Amino acid sequence: MPQATTGFASVKLPAALVNQAREAAQPMRRSVAGQVEYWATLGRIVEHSGLTAQEAQTAIANYEAAARRASPGNSEPVNQADALLAQFMAVDNDGSLAQRVREVVASNRSKAHAASA
């Protein structure tokens, strides 16, 4: 008989990483698992795009704000890390997140160039 899929898997992580996630999660009102998911999502974006961590965080925040504006009937998600992960997975498949990341990077580079000129 096949086992039911729950959508979750257990993973062993170093205690130091779990403690760091716990500390980082508290001010953001995330669970430890939510913080690890956030870091994993951020890491995927950085790794695949060549962005700095700050550029990736800005891209995520801007994309999330645009998605909220596009859905005026939706209330603020209870668990932002879960909502962000779901949005990331959806837009990762259609390429819109990659496009938004490129736009943010281009904008940041323009601002940096203008500031140094």
DSSP file (Angstrom, degrees, kcal/mol; ACC not computed):
  #  RESIDUE AA STRUCTURE BP1 BP2  ACC     N-H-->O    O-->H-N    N-H-->O    O-->H-N    TCO  KAPPA ALPHA  PHI   PSI    X-CA   Y-CA   Z-CA
    1    1 A M              0   0    0      0, 0.0     2,-0.0     0, 0.0     0, 0.0   0.000 360.0 360.0 360.0 127.1    0.0    0.0    0.0
    2    2 A P        -     0   0    0      0, 0.0     2,-0.2     0, 0.0     0, 0.0  -0.347 360.0-116.6 -69.3 147.6    1.5    3.4   -1.0
    3    3 A Q        -     0   0    0      1,-0.1     2,-0.2    -2,-0.0     0, 0.0  -0.559  29.2-109.2 -82.0 147.3    2.2    6.0    1.7
    4    4 A A        -     0   0    0     -2,-0.2     2,-0.5     1,-0.1    -1,-0.1  -0.522  28.7-125.8 -73.4 141.7    0.4    9.3    1.6
    5    5 A T        -     0   0    0     -2,-0.2    -1,-0.1     1,-0.1     0, 0.0  -0.788  23.7-175.8 -90.4 127.8    2.5   12.3    0.7
    6    6 A T        -     0   0    0     -2,-0.5    -1,-0.1     2,-0.3     3,-0.1   0.610  40.2-119.4 -98.6 -14.4    2.2   15.0    3.3
    7    7 A G  S    S+     0   0    0      1,-0.3     2,-0.3     0, 0.0    -2,-0.1   0.454  84.6  91.8  87.7  -0.3    4.3   17.7    1.6
    8    8 A F        -     0   0    0      2,-0.0     2,-0.3     0, 0.0    -2,-0.3  -0.927  52.0-170.3-126.8 152.3    6.8   17.8    4.4
    9    9 A A        -     0   0    0     -2,-0.3     2,-0.4    -3,-0.1     0, 0.0  -0.991  24.9-119.0-138.5 147.1   10.1   15.9    5.0
   10   10 A S        -     0   0    0     -2,-0.3     2,-0.4     2,-0.0    -2,-0.0  -0.694  32.3-176.9 -85.9 138.6   12.3   15.6    8.1
   11   11 A V        -     0   0    0     -2,-0.4     2,-0.5     2,-0.0    -2,-0.0  -0.999  24.3-129.0-136.5 136.7   15.8   16.9    7.6
   12   12 A K        -     0   0    0     -2,-0.4    -2,-0.0     0, 0.0     3,-0.0  -0.758  31.7-178.6 -86.3 129.0   18.7   16.8   10.1
   13   13 A L        -     0   0    0     -2,-0.5     5,-0.0     2,-0.0    -2,-0.0  -0.927  36.2 -92.5-124.5 150.2   20.4   20.2   10.4
   14   14 A P    >>  -     0   0    0      0, 0.0     4,-2.0     0, 0.0     3,-0.5  -0.350  33.9-125.1 -59.5 140.6   23.3   21.2   12.5
   15   15 A A  H 3> S+     0   0    0      1,-0.2     4,-2.5     2,-0.2     5,-0.2   0.854 110.1  57.9 -56.3 -37.7   22.2   22.5   15.9
   16   16 A A  H 3> S+     0   0    0      1,-0.2     4,-2.2     2,-0.2    -1,-0.2   0.895 106.3  48.4 -62.9 -39.6   24.1   25.8   15.4
   17   17 A L  H <> S+     0   0    0     -3,-0.5     4,-2.6     2,-0.2    -1,-0.2   0.909 110.9  50.3 -66.9 -41.7   22.1   26.5   12.2
   18   18 A V  H  X S+     0   0    0     -4,-2.0     4,-2.4     2,-0.2    -2,-0.2   0.905 111.3  49.0 -62.7 -41.5   18.8   25.7   14.0
   19   19 A N  H  X S+     0   0    0     -4,-2.5     4,-2.3     2,-0.2    -2,-0.2   0.901 111.1  49.4 -64.8 -41.0   19.8   28.1   16.8
   20   20 A Q  H  X S+     0   0    0     -4,-2.2     4,-2.5     2,-0.2    -2,-0.2   0.907 111.6  49.4 -63.6 -41.2   20.7   30.8   14.3
   21   21 A A  H  X S+     0   0    0     -4,-2.6     4,-2.4     2,-0.2    -2,-0.2   0.901 109.2  52.4 -64.2 -40.7   17.4   30.3   12.5
   22   22 A R  H  X S+     0   0    0     -4,-2.4     4,-1.5     2,-0.2    -2,-0.2   0.927 111.9  45.7 -60.8 -45.5   15.6   30.6   15.9
   23   23 A E  H  < S+     0   0    0     -4,-2.3    -2,-0.2     1,-0.2    -1,-0.2   0.904 116.3  44.8 -65.2 -41.9   17.3   33.9   16.7
   24   24 A A  H  X S+     0   0    0     -4,-2.5     4,-0.6     1,-0.2    -1,-0.2   0.814 110.7  55.8 -71.8 -29.7   16.7   35.3   13.2
   25   25 A A  H  X>S+     0   0    0     -4,-2.4     5,-2.2    -5,-0.2     4,-0.7   0.849  92.8  69.5 -72.9 -35.3   13.0   34.1   13.1
   26   26 A Q  H ><5S+     0   0    0     -4,-1.5     3,-1.3     1,-0.2    -1,-0.2   0.913 100.7  42.3 -55.9 -53.3   11.9   35.8   16.4
   27   27 A P  H 345S+     0   0    0      0, 0.0    -1,-0.2     0, 0.0    -2,-0.1   0.782 117.4  49.3 -67.5 -21.8   12.0   39.5   15.2
   28   28 A M  H 3<5S-     0   0    0     -4,-0.6    -2,-0.2    -3,-0.4    -3,-0.1   0.463 109.3-124.7 -92.0  -1.8   10.4   38.5   11.9
   29   29 A R  T <<5 +     0   0    0     -3,-1.3     2,-0.3    -4,-0.7    -3,-0.2   0.880  64.4 137.2  58.1  41.4    7.7   36.5   13.6
   30   30 A R      < -     0   0    0     -5,-2.2    -1,-0.2    -8,-0.1     2,-0.1  -0.758  56.7-114.1-108.5 159.4    8.5   33.3   11.7
   31   31 A S     >  -     0   0    0     -2,-0.3     4,-2.3    -3,-0.1     5,-0.2  -0.430  34.9-106.5 -78.8 167.4    8.8   29.8   12.9
   32   32 A V  H  > S+     0   0    0      2,-0.2     4,-2.3     1,-0.2     5,-0.2   0.938 125.2  48.3 -60.4 -45.4   12.2   28.2   12.8
   33   33 A A  H  > S+     0   0    0      1,-0.2     4,-2.5     2,-0.2    -1,-0.2   0.899 110.1  52.2 -61.8 -40.3   11.1   26.1    9.8
   34   34 A G  H  > S+     0   0    0      2,-0.2     4,-2.4     1,-0.2    -1,-0.2   0.876 108.9  50.2 -62.6 -37.6    9.8   29.2    8.1
   35   35 A Q  H  X S+     0   0    0     -4,-2.3     4,-2.7     2,-0.2    -2,-0.2   0.919 110.7  48.3 -67.0 -43.3   13.1   31.0    8.6
   36   36 A V  H  X S+     0   0    0     -4,-2.3     4,-2.5     2,-0.2    -2,-0.2   0.907 112.1  50.2 -63.2 -41.1   15.0   28.0    7.1
   37   37 A E  H  X S+     0   0    0     -4,-2.5     4,-2.6     2,-0.2    -2,-0.2   0.912 110.3  50.5 -61.5 -42.5   12.5   28.0    4.2
   38   38 A Y  H  X S+     0   0    0     -4,-2.4     4,-2.9     1,-0.2     5,-0.2   0.942 111.6  47.0 -61.1 -47.8   13.1   31.8    3.7
   39   39 A W  H  X S+     0   0    0     -4,-2.7     4,-2.8     1,-0.2    -1,-0.2   0.895 112.1  50.8 -61.3 -39.4   16.9   31.3    3.7
   40   40 A A  H  X S+     0   0    0     -4,-2.5     4,-2.3     2,-0.2    -1,-0.2   0.912 111.8  47.0 -65.0 -42.0   16.6   28.4    1.3
   41   41 A T  H  X S+     0   0    0     -4,-2.6     4,-2.2     2,-0.2    -2,-0.2   0.936 113.8  47.6 -64.1 -46.6   14.4   30.5   -1.1
   42   42 A L  H  X S+     0   0    0     -4,-2.9     4,-2.6     1,-0.2    -2,-0.2   0.909 111.4  51.7 -60.3 -43.1   16.7   33.4   -0.8
   43   43 A G  H  X S+     0   0    0     -4,-2.8     4,-3.0    -5,-0.2     5,-0.2   0.892 107.4  52.1 -62.0 -40.8   19.7   31.1   -1.5
   44   44 A R  H  X S+     0   0    0     -4,-2.3     4,-2.3     2,-0.2    -1,-0.2   0.925 111.4  47.0 -61.9 -43.8   18.1   29.7   -4.6
   45   45 A I  H  X S+     0   0    0     -4,-2.2     4,-1.6     2,-0.2     6,-0.4   0.940 115.1  45.5 -64.0 -46.4   17.5   33.1   -6.0
   46   46 A V  H  X S+     0   0    0     -4,-2.6     4,-2.1     1,-0.2     5,-0.4   0.936 114.4  48.1 -61.9 -47.1   21.0   34.3   -5.2
   47   47 A E  H  < S+     0   0    0     -4,-3.0    -1,-0.2     1,-0.2    -2,-0.2   0.890 117.4  40.5 -62.5 -41.2   22.6   31.1   -6.6
   48   48 A H  H  < S+     0   0    0     -4,-2.3    -1,-0.2    -5,-0.2    -2,-0.2   0.654 123.6  36.4 -85.3 -15.4   20.6   31.1   -9.8
   49   49 A S  H  < S-     0   0    0     -4,-1.6    -2,-0.2    -3,-0.2    -3,-0.2   0.625  95.0-125.3-112.6 -16.8   20.7   34.8  -10.6
   50   50 A G     <  +     0   0    0     -4,-2.1    -4,-0.1    -5,-0.3    -3,-0.1   0.648  60.7 145.9  78.3  13.3   24.2   35.9   -9.4
   51   51 A L        -     0   0    0     -6,-0.4    -1,-0.2    -5,-0.4     2,-0.2  -0.342  53.8-109.7 -77.4 161.7   22.6   38.6   -7.2
   52   52 A T     >  -     0   0    0      1,-0.1     4,-2.2    -3,-0.1     5,-0.2  -0.485  35.6-107.2 -77.3 163.8   23.9   39.8   -3.9
   53   53 A A  H  > S+     0   0    0      1,-0.2     4,-2.5     2,-0.2     5,-0.2   0.899 121.6  51.9 -60.1 -40.8   21.8   38.7   -0.9
   54   54 A Q  H  > S+     0   0    0      2,-0.2     4,-2.4     1,-0.2    -1,-0.2   0.910 108.7  49.8 -64.1 -42.6   20.6   42.3   -0.5
   55   55 A E  H  > S+     0   0    0      1,-0.2     4,-2.4     2,-0.2    -1,-0.2   0.900 111.8  49.0 -62.7 -39.8   19.5   42.5   -4.2
   56   56 A A  H  X S+     0   0    0     -4,-2.2     4,-2.6     2,-0.2    -2,-0.2   0.913 110.6  50.0 -66.3 -42.4   17.6   39.2   -3.8
   57   57 A Q  H  X S+     0   0    0     -4,-2.5     4,-2.6     1,-0.2    -2,-0.2   0.914 112.0  48.6 -61.5 -42.5   15.9   40.4   -0.6
   58   58 A T  H  X S+     0   0    0     -4,-2.4     4,-2.8     2,-0.2     5,-0.2   0.913 111.0  50.2 -63.3 -42.8   14.8   43.6   -2.4
   59   59 A A  H  X S+     0   0    0     -4,-2.4     4,-2.6     2,-0.2     5,-0.2   0.914 111.8  47.7 -62.3 -43.2   13.5   41.6   -5.3
   60   60 A I  H  X S+     0   0    0     -4,-2.6     4,-2.8     2,-0.2     5,-0.2   0.945 113.7  47.0 -62.8 -48.0   11.5   39.3   -3.1
   61   61 A A  H  X S+     0   0    0     -4,-2.6     4,-2.3     1,-0.2    -2,-0.2   0.917 114.5  46.5 -62.0 -44.1   10.1   42.2   -1.1
   62   62 A N  H  X S+     0   0    0     -4,-2.8     4,-2.3     2,-0.2    -1,-0.2   0.909 114.1  47.7 -65.6 -41.9    9.2   44.2   -4.3
   63   63 A Y  H  X S+     0   0    0     -4,-2.6     4,-2.4    -5,-0.2    -2,-0.2   0.924 112.0  49.6 -65.1 -43.3    7.7   41.2   -5.9
   64   64 A E  H  X S+     0   0    0     -4,-2.8     4,-2.1    -5,-0.2    -2,-0.2   0.905 111.4  49.0 -62.9 -41.9    5.6   40.3   -2.8
   65   65 A A  H  X S+     0   0    0     -4,-2.3     4,-2.2    -5,-0.2    -1,-0.2   0.906 111.6  49.3 -64.8 -41.5    4.3   43.9   -2.6
   66   66 A A  H  X S+     0   0    0     -4,-2.3     4,-1.9     1,-0.2    -2,-0.2   0.888 110.0  51.4 -64.7 -38.7    3.4   43.9   -6.2
   67   67 A A  H  X S+     0   0    0     -4,-2.4     4,-0.8     2,-0.2    -1,-0.2   0.892 110.0  49.4 -65.8 -39.2    1.6   40.6   -5.8
   68   68 A R  H >< S+     0   0    0     -4,-2.1     3,-0.6     1,-0.2     6,-0.2   0.898 110.7  50.0 -66.2 -39.9   -0.4   41.9   -2.9
   69   69 A R  H 3< S+     0   0    0     -4,-2.2    -1,-0.2     1,-0.2    -2,-0.2   0.860 107.7  54.4 -66.0 -34.1   -1.3   45.1   -4.8
   70   70 A A  H 3< S+     0   0    0     -4,-1.9    -1,-0.2     1,-0.3    -2,-0.2   0.687 109.9  49.0 -73.2 -18.0   -2.5   42.9   -7.7
   71   71 A S    X<  +     0   0    0     -4,-0.8     3,-1.5    -3,-0.6    -1,-0.3  -0.675  65.1 168.5-120.8  75.2   -4.8   40.9   -5.4
   72   72 A P  T 3  S+     0   0    0      0, 0.0    -1,-0.1     0, 0.0    -2,-0.1   0.756  73.6  59.6 -63.8 -24.5   -6.7   43.6   -3.5
   73   73 A G  T 3  S+     0   0    0     -3,-0.1     2,-0.3     2,-0.0    -5,-0.0   0.654  87.5  92.2 -77.4 -14.5   -9.2   41.1   -2.0
   74   74 A N    <   -     0   0    0     -3,-1.5     2,-0.1    -6,-0.2    -3,-0.1  -0.599  69.2-140.4 -83.8 139.8   -6.5   39.1   -0.3
   75   75 A S        -     0   0    0     -2,-0.3     3,-0.1     1,-0.1    -2,-0.0  -0.440  42.0 -71.5 -87.9 169.4   -5.6   39.9    3.3
   76   76 A E        -     0   0    0     -2,-0.1    -1,-0.1     1,-0.1     4,-0.0  -0.395  61.7-105.1 -59.3 131.0   -2.0   39.8    4.6
   77   77 A P        -     0   0    0      0, 0.0     3,-0.3     0, 0.0    -1,-0.1  -0.305  17.4-139.3 -62.8 143.5   -0.8   36.2    4.8
   78   78 A V  S    S+     0   0    0      1,-0.3     2,-0.7    -3,-0.1    -2,-0.1   0.931  99.4  33.8 -67.2 -46.1   -0.7   34.7    8.3
   79   79 A N  S  > S-     0   0    0      1,-0.2     4,-2.2     2,-0.0    -1,-0.3  -0.875  72.0-173.3-113.9  97.6    2.6   33.0    7.7
   80   80 A Q  H  > S+     0   0    0     -2,-0.7     4,-3.0    -3,-0.3     5,-0.2   0.824  82.8  57.1 -63.3 -33.2    4.6   35.2    5.3
   81   81 A A  H  > S+     0   0    0      2,-0.2     4,-2.5     1,-0.2    -1,-0.2   0.927 109.6  45.0 -64.4 -43.3    7.3   32.6    4.8
   82   82 A D  H  > S+     0   0    0     -3,-0.2     4,-2.4     2,-0.2    -2,-0.2   0.912 114.9  48.6 -64.5 -42.1    4.8   30.0    3.6
   83   83 A A  H  X S+     0   0    0     -4,-2.2     4,-2.5     2,-0.2    -2,-0.2   0.916 112.3  48.6 -64.0 -43.3    3.2   32.6    1.4
   84   84 A L  H  X S+     0   0    0     -4,-3.0     4,-2.9     2,-0.2    -2,-0.2   0.916 111.2  49.6 -63.1 -44.0    6.5   33.7    0.0
   85   85 A L  H  X S+     0   0    0     -4,-2.5     4,-2.6    -5,-0.2    -1,-0.2   0.915 111.3  49.2 -62.5 -42.6    7.6   30.2   -0.7
   86   86 A A  H  X S+     0   0    0     -4,-2.4     4,-2.0     2,-0.2    -2,-0.2   0.919 113.3  46.7 -63.2 -43.4    4.3   29.4   -2.5
   87   87 A Q  H  X S+     0   0    0     -4,-2.5     4,-2.8     2,-0.2     5,-0.3   0.921 111.9  51.3 -63.1 -43.6    4.6   32.6   -4.6
   88   88 A F  H  X S+     0   0    0     -4,-2.9     4,-2.2     1,-0.2    -2,-0.2   0.927 110.3  48.1 -59.9 -45.8    8.3   31.8   -5.4
   89   89 A M  H  X S+     0   0    0     -4,-2.6     4,-1.0     1,-0.2    -1,-0.2   0.891 113.8  47.6 -64.0 -39.0    7.4   28.3   -6.5
   90   90 A A  H  X S+     0   0    0     -4,-2.0     4,-0.8    -5,-0.2     3,-0.3   0.936 118.5  38.1 -68.0 -46.9    4.6   29.5   -8.7
   91   91 A V  H  X>S+     0   0    0     -4,-2.8     4,-1.2     1,-0.2     6,-1.0   0.702 105.0  68.2 -81.8 -18.0    6.5   32.3  -10.4
   92   92 A D  H  <5S+     0   0    0     -4,-2.2    -1,-0.2    -5,-0.3    -2,-0.2   0.867 102.0  49.3 -63.3 -35.0    9.7   30.3  -10.6
   93   93 A N  H  <5S+     0   0    0     -4,-1.0    -1,-0.2    -3,-0.3    -2,-0.2   0.829 114.5  41.6 -74.8 -33.0    7.9   28.1  -13.1
   94   94 A D  H  <5S-     0   0    0     -4,-0.8    -1,-0.2     1,-0.0    -2,-0.2   0.528 104.5-122.5 -97.1  -4.3    6.6   30.9  -15.3
   95   95 A G  T  X5S+     0   0    0     -4,-1.2     4,-1.9    -3,-0.1    -3,-0.1   0.403  78.4 117.4  86.3  -3.9    9.7   33.1  -15.3
   96   96 A S  H  ><S+     0   0    0     -5,-0.5     4,-2.3     1,-0.2     5,-0.1   0.852  74.5  52.4 -69.5 -32.1    8.0   36.2  -13.9
   97   97 A L  H  > S+     0   0    0     -6,-1.0     4,-2.8     2,-0.2    -1,-0.2   0.932 108.3  50.7 -66.8 -43.8   10.2   36.2  -10.8
   98   98 A A  H  > S+     0   0    0     -7,-0.4     4,-2.3     1,-0.2    -2,-0.2   0.900 111.1  49.6 -59.5 -39.9   13.4   36.0  -12.9
   99   99 A Q  H  X S+     0   0    0     -4,-1.9     4,-2.2     2,-0.2    -1,-0.2   0.922 111.1  48.5 -64.5 -43.7   12.1   39.0  -14.9
  100  100 A R  H  X S+     0   0    0     -4,-2.3     4,-2.4     1,-0.2    -2,-0.2   0.892 110.1  52.2 -64.5 -39.1   11.3   41.0  -11.8
  101  101 A V  H  X S+     0   0    0     -4,-2.8     4,-2.6     1,-0.2    -1,-0.2   0.923 108.7  50.5 -61.7 -44.3   14.8   40.2  -10.4
  102  102 A R  H  X S+     0   0    0     -4,-2.3     4,-2.5     1,-0.2    -2,-0.2   0.902 110.4  50.6 -60.3 -40.1   16.4   41.4  -13.6
  103  103 A E  H  X S+     0   0    0     -4,-2.2     4,-2.4     2,-0.2    -2,-0.2   0.917 111.3  47.3 -64.0 -43.5   14.4   44.6  -13.3
  104  104 A V  H  X S+     0   0    0     -4,-2.4     4,-2.9     2,-0.2     5,-0.2   0.916 112.5  49.5 -64.9 -43.1   15.4   45.2   -9.7
  105  105 A V  H  X S+     0   0    0     -4,-2.6     4,-2.6     2,-0.2    -2,-0.2   0.930 111.8  48.4 -62.0 -45.2   19.1   44.5  -10.5
  106  106 A A  H  X S+     0   0    0     -4,-2.5     4,-2.2     1,-0.2    -1,-0.2   0.910 113.2  48.1 -61.6 -41.9   19.0   46.9  -13.5
  107  107 A S  H  X S+     0   0    0     -4,-2.4     4,-2.5     2,-0.2    -2,-0.2   0.925 112.2  48.5 -63.9 -45.2   17.3   49.6  -11.3
  108  108 A N  H  X S+     0   0    0     -4,-2.9     4,-2.5     1,-0.2    -2,-0.2   0.898 111.5  49.9 -63.2 -40.5   19.8   49.1   -8.5
  109  109 A R  H  X S+     0   0    0     -4,-2.6     4,-2.5    -5,-0.2    -1,-0.2   0.900 110.2  50.5 -65.1 -39.7   22.7   49.3  -10.9
  110  110 A S  H  X S+     0   0    0     -4,-2.2     4,-2.7     2,-0.2    -2,-0.2   0.922 111.6  48.1 -62.7 -44.0   21.3   52.5  -12.5
  111  111 A K  H  X S+     0   0    0     -4,-2.5     4,-2.3     2,-0.2    -2,-0.2   0.915 112.7  48.3 -62.6 -42.9   20.9   54.1   -9.0
  112  112 A A  H  X S+     0   0    0     -4,-2.5     4,-1.7     2,-0.2    -2,-0.2   0.898 112.4  48.7 -64.9 -40.1   24.5   53.1   -8.1
  113  113 A H  H  X S+     0   0    0     -4,-2.5     4,-1.0     1,-0.2    -2,-0.2   0.914 112.3  48.3 -65.8 -42.3   25.8   54.5  -11.3
  114  114 A A  H  < S+     0   0    0     -4,-2.7     3,-0.2     1,-0.2    -2,-0.2   0.871 110.9  51.4 -65.8 -36.5   23.9   57.7  -10.9
  115  115 A A  H  < S+     0   0    0     -4,-2.3    -1,-0.2     1,-0.2    -2,-0.2   0.833 111.9  46.2 -69.2 -32.3   25.2   58.0   -7.3
  116  116 A S  H  <        0   0    0     -4,-1.7    -1,-0.2     1,-0.2    -2,-0.2   0.625 360.0 360.0 -86.3 -12.2   28.8   57.5   -8.3
  117  117 A A     <        0   0    0     -4,-1.0    -1,-0.2    -3,-0.2    -2,-0.2   0.457 360.0 360.0 -82.8 360.0   28.6   60.0  -11.2
